[in-house]
Amino acid sequence: MTGERPNADDLRAKVFEDREYQGNWRVEKVDEDGGYECTVIFAGPNARQRAIDYARHRFGDFDEIELEPYRKS
């Protein structure tokens, strides 16, 4: 999204496993200016389900996505 305004898909909240700390789940939402409106991290038991529940309650529609973990140097 460098220099471009986000499209409708970009504006949907995203739920995904943290790329650095396996087992933690994140909910991220981009605002219309391309900045982050919301970033929430869930850890511990049922972290994925709690992230999904939060995204559904807060934003209604969301995408659950999978990202490659960061490579450790």
Number of C-alpha atoms within 10 A of each C-alpha: 8 6 7 8 12 16 11 8 10 16 18 18 23 22 24 19 23 20 16 12 11 10 16 19 24 24 24 20 22 17 16 14 12 17 10 12 13 11 13 13 17 20 16 10 10 12 17 22 12 18 24 21 13 16 24 14 10 11 12 11 11 19 16 15 9 12 9 9 12 10 7 5 3
